């Protein structure tokens, strides 16, 4: 029973870290990458659809992404969705494709993005801590488990917590350096 609780807590901690990683990928840095469109959704025939299901992406160079819609009729809707997103981009359609030039980030925008990344990392930390707290409470409620096993499980839980927090911190440092790189 204790092992199941520890395994479940570890899975929840992994999930918190992976959600933070996905959120980090959607933050625009100075370089072009398709992951920055991960959270862009398009109104497509009355249905809200993720952009990555409607189009293919090509990184033309460090400051240009070319989006090729699978359905040419969705061109205007994709353009509008990108323009309305919080990415601050101005797409231009040209011959059945959408070219998205990435302006270089100014210092203020970089600092703003670093704050966003810190907030996302804190959300990840909260998820990891919550998983630890839930598991600790579940272990404490086990009446038939020996006290030594409970203490060993608590140490294992803390080790897993520290490991996941360290992964989040490493991801945060890496993303912060990537954003601040000129």
Secondary structure, DSSP 8 states (H G I E B T S, - for coil): -HHHHHHHHHHHHHHHHHHHHHHHHTS--SS--GGGGTT-EEEETTEEEEGGGTEEEEEEETTEEEEEESSGGGHHHHHHHHHHSTT--EEEEETTEEEEE-----HHHHHHHHHHHHHHHHHHHHHHHHHHHHHHHHHHT-SSS-HHHHHHHHHHHHHHHHHHHHHHHHHHHHHHHHHH--
